[in-house]
Amino acid sequence: MAPERPRKGKARKGSSAPTARPGEQLDQAILRSKPRFNALEVAAETGVTIDETRRLWRALGFPEFVGEKAYTAADVEAVSTLMGFVDAGAVDFDMAVNLTRGVGQTMARLADWEVSTLVSRVEEMEASDEATGSRIGSALRLINEVNPPFEALLIYAWRRHLAAAVGRIEAMGAKDEDLHTIDVTVGFADLVSFTALSNTLDREEIGDLVEVFESRCQDVVARYAGRIIKSLGDSVLFVTGGAEDGIAVAEGIINVIGRDSKMPDVRLGLASGPVIQRLGDIFGPPVNLAARLTQVARRNRLIVDQATADLLPSTEWESRRLPARPVRGFGLVEPVAVRRR
């Protein structure tokens, strides 16, 4: 019978201290401190109620730890900082929870993005002269090299995007009575037969396809001062400040995706009108209609709604109504094809 292996986290025979598990080593390198507090102790340290502590922790996107010492000194400091501007009257607690939820959702996706990007670098390091002898060793080294400048980049990018978001409220004509409502052109780009195609690809090929699609769409949207609201793997939802920019984005996406023989075909729909901005997303009939229009568009073609066509200068554009067709949630709709004169 083989000898019993030492349990993780326990001291091996002859050692003087427990050996941290590989996961614990990475946690400590990233968090820079060890868990010392349970939820009750966090509440006591910060002066908030246990219910408020749990609401904030759930808003960040983490499960509750009942009675466990799962919180670090940084967690306590973060709660204290947040409650500081609540107590100062800048926002109320519900607003603070809402902001915390936004941070949690954004950072969760960013963290997954960062790890999936850097994991290949860890493999490269271990296969080269930079090898440390273990993936954990290379990961620790990469964390120490990448995280400090990346944290500075996060603050810079947040400030730039915050300034841009404030500018959009003004430029896109936020209604005086409701600053959440703006007039935009909404675009939806959808890959054709993605589900069937993905069944023929391995996981790495699917990942590469989605990455190329999203990155190319992002580049085109940014070129025309638009913004990607969200991507769903085989589709992208974006907004622009005007109809002409929306069409330019749509044509650009068709050129870089639909005209590439290595990529699937793509369909695009545009709709214009007022939308509601909430939780980093947009809602309203133009969003739903743009998505529905892609379902009736031809491959590598763009169709728009009448509201978008009406926004185009008639001296530069001509439009043609297409046969009416049933669109889920809207009844019979006459899509419009547009082209430059």
Summary of the structure (lengths in Angstrom):
residues: 341
radius of gyration: 25.4
end to end distance: 83.7
largest distance: 87.4
contacts: 960
relative contact order: 0.07
helix: 51%
strand: 18%
